[in-house]
């Protein structure tokens, strides 16, 4: 006679309880997902897209990055942070540049902790926006690996975005060169303390120096984009002639990745140095020779 009693089998009993309770547990969860309008599947951890946040401060400054708002303290934590800075080093007025936080003198490395009482608001940044595109290109330049399985995946720029930023940087270099050359030519229209022949020599030398600065900037740009030394040289020789005779003045501005924008800013400073030196030679009066002493009687 068998001692096995199906009614007392623990596995069968557990199965019956599971079949009975599962619908009552799963039904509210399913209803919550489909009924609630607050759930965005694209924002779910591990499965959704990157969630890039903009933290707006009371003083008007904005920082962008991955926001950690656990709500357990009086601070927010912003990682992989970027912020706006104007060309004159401030946060307002002048051309706007995107700066990657971490290059400051104190070398911040553990995220940015923000007091909640300094925050005006927090917004989501569209992944197709100028800010997001510049950040994604910067990650590609830094060889950041794209995140897939993560609480907040990291998006890295593709070839199309990289090409767009490269062209925008080239045109920015060309605009700076054109502005510097035009300034020299305007000086030549003035009444100068040097002869026309001397003015032409000074101007031609300065224009050649400005071209050298632009060519060196293109090589640096190629290196930044991952080209070898030989490829960067070839890229410069192919690109430099294409920039002549074009102002790109009416072109829509593109927010450059910080490393590319740094190349443009340094080159603009070098243009100014060459132009200032030439302007000084063109406008500075020649020293009048002192009369020779006459012999005493």
Secondary structure, 3 states (H helix, E strand, C coil): CCCCCHHHCHHHHHHHHHHHHHHHHHHHHHHHHHHCCCCCHHHCCCCCCCCCEEEEECCCCEEEEEEECCCCCCEEEEEEEEEEEECCCCCCCCCEEEEECCCCCCCCCCCEEEEHHHEEEEEECCCCCHHHHHHHHHHHHCCCCCCCCCCCCCCCCCHHHHHHHHHHHHHHHHHHHHHHHHHHHHHHCCCCCCCHHHHHHHHHHHHHHHHHHHHHHHHHHHHHCCCCHHHHHHHHHHHHHHHCCCCCCCCCCCCCCHHHHHHHHHHHHHHHHHHHHHHHHHHCCCCCCCCCCCCCC
